[in-house]
Amino acid sequence: MTKETSDNPPAKPDIVIDYDNVDVAQIMNQIKIRVAGAVGDEPSGGGASELAGVPDFDLETGDGPPTGRGRVRRILLKVMTPFRPLIKLLMLPVYDEFQQTVRILHNANRRLDRLYEVTDRDREAVRVRLQRDKEYIKLLHGLSHNLVVELTKLKIENDTLKARLEIMERDADFLGKRERALEREILK
């Protein structure tokens, strides 16, 4: 599929895409050729390896021609190369702390997994135990209610007996006085 307009001169090749069989490498080669044509370099044979001044584009890593930032980064990495052992030595405590944290988290996850297993396995036993405890609580509630009723009855009975005892004591005192009065009358 080629597209030519009156504004664009035919010197710049358009990108041809076969939509039935898409070939990414071929499309990238066409893009490289077009970029080389825009820069002013004309490809001699049309292959990507024959382009002069255009670096190869790595499809796997996505690294393309170095830009301003990329160029600075590569220069800094080359300058830092002799200091890599020192940087690794300085990073060792951080790495060790990271490894220790990973181990602690792993152990915590294993313990949580065991707790979930125990919870799932013993869920039925817990349900039975809770049901039994509910029944015990109902029985204890009924027992305490009955004890309160019985204690109330006993308190009322105790108060009644105390009142009757006081009445009998008065009667006994009255009868004792009467007996003494009769004895005095008889003995006179």
Secondary structure, 3 states (H helix, E strand, C coil): CCCCCCCCCCCCCCCCCCCCCCCHHHHHHHHHHHHHHHHCCCCCCCCHHHCCCCCCCCCCCCCCCCCHHHHHHHHHHHHHHHHHHHHHHHHHHHHHHHHHHHHHHHHHHHHHHHHHHHHHHCHHHHHHHHHHHHHHHHHHHHHHHHHHHHHHHHHHHHHHHHHHHHHHHHHHHHHHHHHHHHHHHHHC
